[in-house]
Amino acid sequence: MGNTDYLIFSHSGPHAAYPFKNHVLTLEKAKEISMLERSDYFIH
């Protein structure tokens, strides 16, 4: 996987009303995003 922070899986099939995408984050990127969202800089 290397330096990839996320993966996108596109889905469509006979039972799907429309194509959709799932986004999967690495644990490190999820931690980084959660720290940014909790910081005082982004709260004010």
Phi and psi restraints in degrees (range 20) as a CNS / XPLOR table:
assign (resid 1 and name C) (resid 2 and name N)
       (resid 2 and name CA) (resid 2 and name C) 1.0 67.4 20.0 2
assign (resid 2 and name N) (resid 2 and name CA)
       (resid 2 and name C) (resid 3 and name N) 1.0 -132.3 20.0 2
assign (resid 2 and name C) (resid 3 and name N)
       (resid 3 and name CA) (resid 3 and name C) 1.0 -91.4 20.0 2
assign (resid 3 and name N) (resid 3 and name CA)
       (resid 3 and name C) (resid 4 and name N) 1.0 30.4 20.0 2
assign (resid 3 and name C) (resid 4 and name N)
       (resid 4 and name CA) (resid 4 and name C) 1.0 -86.1 20.0 2
assign (resid 4 and name N) (resid 4 and name CA)
       (resid 4 and name C) (resid 5 and name N) 1.0 127.7 20.0 2
assign (resid 4 and name C) (resid 5 and name N)
       (resid 5 and name CA) (resid 5 and name C) 1.0 -91.8 20.0 2
assign (resid 5 and name N) (resid 5 and name CA)
       (resid 5 and name C) (resid 6 and name N) 1.0 -21.7 20.0 2
assign (resid 5 and name C) (resid 6 and name N)
       (resid 6 and name CA) (resid 6 and name C) 1.0 -155.0 20.0 2
assign (resid 6 and name N) (resid 6 and name CA)
       (resid 6 and name C) (resid 7 and name N) 1.0 161.2 20.0 2
assign (resid 6 and name C) (resid 7 and name N)
       (resid 7 and name CA) (resid 7 and name C) 1.0 -126.8 20.0 2
assign (resid 7 and name N) (resid 7 and name CA)
       (resid 7 and name C) (resid 8 and name N) 1.0 149.0 20.0 2
assign (resid 7 and name C) (resid 8 and name N)
       (resid 8 and name CA) (resid 8 and name C) 1.0 -120.3 20.0 2
assign (resid 8 and name N) (resid 8 and name CA)
       (resid 8 and name C) (resid 9 and name N) 1.0 127.0 20.0 2
assign (resid 8 and name C) (resid 9 and name N)
       (resid 9 and name CA) (resid 9 and name C) 1.0 -111.5 20.0 2
assign (resid 9 and name N) (resid 9 and name CA)
       (resid 9 and name C) (resid 10 and name N) 1.0 117.8 20.0 2
assign (resid 9 and name C) (resid 10 and name N)
       (resid 10 and name CA) (resid 10 and name C) 1.0 -92.8 20.0 2
assign (resid 10 and name N) (resid 10 and name CA)
       (resid 10 and name C) (resid 11 and name N) 1.0 136.1 20.0 2
assign (resid 10 and name C) (resid 11 and name N)
       (resid 11 and name CA) (resid 11 and name C) 1.0 -126.9 20.0 2
assign (resid 11 and name N) (resid 11 and name CA)
       (resid 11 and name C) (resid 12 and name N) 1.0 139.4 20.0 2
assign (resid 11 and name C) (resid 12 and name N)
       (resid 12 and name CA) (resid 12 and name C) 1.0 -158.7 20.0 2
assign (resid 12 and name N) (resid 12 and name CA)
       (resid 12 and name C) (resid 13 and name N) 1.0 148.1 20.0 2
assign (resid 12 and name C) (resid 13 and name N)
       (resid 13 and name CA) (resid 13 and name C) 1.0 -167.1 20.0 2
assign (resid 13 and name N) (resid 13 and name CA)
       (resid 13 and name C) (resid 14 and name N) 1.0 -178.2 20.0 2
assign (resid 13 and name C) (resid 14 and name N)
       (resid 14 and name CA) (resid 14 and name C) 1.0 -65.5 20.0 2
assign (resid 14 and name N) (resid 14 and name CA)
       (resid 14 and name C) (resid 15 and name N) 1.0 -25.0 20.0 2
assign (resid 14 and name C) (resid 15 and name N)
       (resid 15 and name CA) (resid 15 and name C) 1.0 -98.4 20.0 2
assign (resid 15 and name N) (resid 15 and name CA)
       (resid 15 and name C) (resid 16 and name N) 1.0 -5.5 20.0 2
assign (resid 15 and name C) (resid 16 and name N)
       (resid 16 and name CA) (resid 16 and name C) 1.0 -86.1 20.0 2
assign (resid 16 and name N) (resid 16 and name CA)
       (resid 16 and name C) (resid 17 and name N) 1.0 131.3 20.0 2
assign (resid 16 and name C) (resid 17 and name N)
       (resid 17 and name CA) (resid 17 and name C) 1.0 -68.5 20.0 2
assign (resid 17 and name N) (resid 17 and name CA)
       (resid 17 and name C) (resid 18 and name N) 1.0 -31.2 20.0 2
assign (resid 17 and name C) (resid 18 and name N)
       (resid 18 and name CA) (resid 18 and name C) 1.0 -156.0 20.0 2
assign (resid 18 and name N) (resid 18 and name CA)
       (resid 18 and name C) (resid 19 and name N) 1.0 155.8 20.0 2
assign (resid 18 and name C) (resid 19 and name N)
       (resid 19 and name CA) (resid 19 and name C) 1.0 -66.2 20.0 2
assign (resid 19 and name N) (resid 19 and name CA)
       (resid 19 and name C) (resid 20 and name N) 1.0 146.5 20.0 2
assign (resid 19 and name C) (resid 20 and name N)
       (resid 20 and name CA) (resid 20 and name C) 1.0 -141.3 20.0 2
assign (resid 20 and name N) (resid 20 and name CA)
       (resid 20 and name C) (resid 21 and name N) 1.0 166.7 20.0 2
assign (resid 20 and name C) (resid 21 and name N)
       (resid 21 and name CA) (resid 21 and name C) 1.0 -125.1 20.0 2
assign (resid 21 and name N) (resid 21 and name CA)
       (resid 21 and name C) (resid 22 and name N) 1.0 141.6 20.0 2
assign (resid 21 and name C) (resid 22 and name N)
       (resid 22 and name CA) (resid 22 and name C) 1.0 -109.7 20.0 2
assign (resid 22 and name N) (resid 22 and name CA)
       (resid 22 and name C) (resid 23 and name N) 1.0 135.3 20.0 2
assign (resid 22 and name C) (resid 23 and name N)
       (resid 23 and name CA) (resid 23 and name C) 1.0 -109.7 20.0 2
assign (resid 23 and name N) (resid 23 and name CA)
       (resid 23 and name C) (resid 24 and name N) 1.0 129.5 20.0 2
assign (resid 23 and name C) (resid 24 and name N)
       (resid 24 and name CA) (resid 24 and name C) 1.0 -119.6 20.0 2
assign (resid 24 and name N) (resid 24 and name CA)
       (resid 24 and name C) (resid 25 and name N) 1.0 121.4 20.0 2
assign (resid 24 and name C) (resid 25 and name N)
       (resid 25 and name CA) (resid 25 and name C) 1.0 -94.0 20.0 2
assign (resid 25 and name N) (resid 25 and name CA)
       (resid 25 and name C) (resid 26 and name N) 1.0 150.3 20.0 2
assign (resid 25 and name C) (resid 26 and name N)
       (resid 26 and name CA) (resid 26 and name C) 1.0 -73.2 20.0 2
assign (resid 26 and name N) (resid 26 and name CA)
       (resid 26 and name C) (resid 27 and name N) 1.0 159.9 20.0 2
assign (resid 26 and name C) (resid 27 and name N)
       (resid 27 and name CA) (resid 27 and name C) 1.0 -61.1 20.0 2
assign (resid 27 and name N) (resid 27 and name CA)
       (resid 27 and name C) (resid 28 and name N) 1.0 -41.2 20.0 2
assign (resid 27 and name C) (resid 28 and name N)
       (resid 28 and name CA) (resid 28 and name C) 1.0 -62.7 20.0 2
assign (resid 28 and name N) (resid 28 and name CA)
       (resid 28 and name C) (resid 29 and name N) 1.0 -43.1 20.0 2
assign (resid 28 and name C) (resid 29 and name N)
       (resid 29 and name CA) (resid 29 and name C) 1.0 -67.7 20.0 2
assign (resid 29 and name N) (resid 29 and name CA)
       (resid 29 and name C) (resid 30 and name N) 1.0 -37.8 20.0 2
assign (resid 29 and name C) (resid 30 and name N)
       (resid 30 and name CA) (resid 30 and name C) 1.0 -63.4 20.0 2
assign (resid 30 and name N) (resid 30 and name CA)
       (resid 30 and name C) (resid 31 and name N) 1.0 -40.5 20.0 2
assign (resid 30 and name C) (resid 31 and name N)
       (resid 31 and name CA) (resid 31 and name C) 1.0 -63.2 20.0 2
assign (resid 31 and name N) (resid 31 and name CA)
       (resid 31 and name C) (resid 32 and name N) 1.0 -43.6 20.0 2
assign (resid 31 and name C) (resid 32 and name N)
       (resid 32 and name CA) (resid 32 and name C) 1.0 -61.9 20.0 2
assign (resid 32 and name N) (resid 32 and name CA)
       (resid 32 and name C) (resid 33 and name N) 1.0 -44.7 20.0 2
assign (resid 32 and name C) (resid 33 and name N)
       (resid 33 and name CA) (resid 33 and name C) 1.0 -64.5 20.0 2
assign (resid 33 and name N) (resid 33 and name CA)
       (resid 33 and name C) (resid 34 and name N) 1.0 -41.4 20.0 2
assign (resid 33 and name C) (resid 34 and name N)
       (resid 34 and name CA) (resid 34 and name C) 1.0 -66.6 20.0 2
assign (resid 34 and name N) (resid 34 and name CA)
       (resid 34 and name C) (resid 35 and name N) 1.0 -35.0 20.0 2
assign (resid 34 and name C) (resid 35 and name N)
       (resid 35 and name CA) (resid 35 and name C) 1.0 -68.9 20.0 2
assign (resid 35 and name N) (resid 35 and name CA)
       (resid 35 and name C) (resid 36 and name N) 1.0 -38.0 20.0 2
assign (resid 35 and name C) (resid 36 and name N)
       (resid 36 and name CA) (resid 36 and name C) 1.0 -64.8 20.0 2
assign (resid 36 and name N) (resid 36 and name CA)
       (resid 36 and name C) (resid 37 and name N) 1.0 -41.8 20.0 2
assign (resid 36 and name C) (resid 37 and name N)
       (resid 37 and name CA) (resid 37 and name C) 1.0 -69.4 20.0 2
assign (resid 37 and name N) (resid 37 and name CA)
       (resid 37 and name C) (resid 38 and name N) 1.0 -24.0 20.0 2
assign (resid 37 and name C) (resid 38 and name N)
       (resid 38 and name CA) (resid 38 and name C) 1.0 -94.5 20.0 2
assign (resid 38 and name N) (resid 38 and name CA)
       (resid 38 and name C) (resid 39 and name N) 1.0 -8.1 20.0 2
assign (resid 38 and name C) (resid 39 and name N)
       (resid 39 and name CA) (resid 39 and name C) 1.0 -72.4 20.0 2
assign (resid 39 and name N) (resid 39 and name CA)
       (resid 39 and name C) (resid 40 and name N) 1.0 152.2 20.0 2
assign (resid 39 and name C) (resid 40 and name N)
       (resid 40 and name CA) (resid 40 and name C) 1.0 -63.7 20.0 2
assign (resid 40 and name N) (resid 40 and name CA)
       (resid 40 and name C) (resid 41 and name N) 1.0 -30.6 20.0 2
assign (resid 40 and name C) (resid 41 and name N)
       (resid 41 and name CA) (resid 41 and name C) 1.0 -59.3 20.0 2
assign (resid 41 and name N) (resid 41 and name CA)
       (resid 41 and name C) (resid 42 and name N) 1.0 -41.3 20.0 2
assign (resid 41 and name C) (resid 42 and name N)
       (resid 42 and name CA) (resid 42 and name C) 1.0 -85.1 20.0 2
assign (resid 42 and name N) (resid 42 and name CA)
       (resid 42 and name C) (resid 43 and name N) 1.0 -15.4 20.0 2
assign (resid 42 and name C) (resid 43 and name N)
       (resid 43 and name CA) (resid 43 and name C) 1.0 -78.6 20.0 2
assign (resid 43 and name N) (resid 43 and name CA)
       (resid 43 and name C) (resid 44 and name N) 1.0 -35.6 20.0 2
